[in-house]
Amino acid sequence: MTAEPIPETTVPTGDAGSGVRWPVPPPDGYTVDDLFTLPDLPPHTELIDGSLVFVSPQRDFHGVVIDLLVSGLRASAPRHVRVRREMTVVLDKRNGPEPDICVVRAEAVTGPDVTHFAAEDVLLAVEVVSPESKARDTDTKPHKYAAAGIPHFWLVDRSGTGMRPVVRVYELDPLAKTYVLRGIHHDELKVDGPFEGVVDLSAVDDL
């Protein structure tokens, strides 16, 4: 589906006669079709409740911890799953967040041009908290992941002021459609869902 041209408005800047042109959202908000077809969106744009969310420049902690977890998960992942970073997950028509990491069913990876996954193919969503997106990472997105039935969720934050991460592991209560905390991991992440695995979190000190 091709998005219709979107009206723009001009926001004045300091120079006379110049301005920044911003798209005017549709009356009912954007849809996931818009997310995938609007031209010139910044990389890693998310769709939350019909609104486009642009990400801030990545901090070193964020990128290093994603690399650490992706490597650790892939080292123990069984053949029927795949580990992916920063891919859109379509929850419904008005929500297409981008988890920092997700574990998906292998059959959902249909080729090199895949741009997104359906919620039902996602077994684990991981968010690494950034200061500017903390409310979305800790509240908005996990609630939406749970409502969509994603069975596992991890929330990763900094342990103190250094690079060492702390990982909170949650599992879905399918009846209540909410996540239940199953463990908090500091030096070593040892889990049995969505598959058994161990990640040495202390290895971040050498990255």
Disulfide bonds with the S-S distance in Angstrom:
none
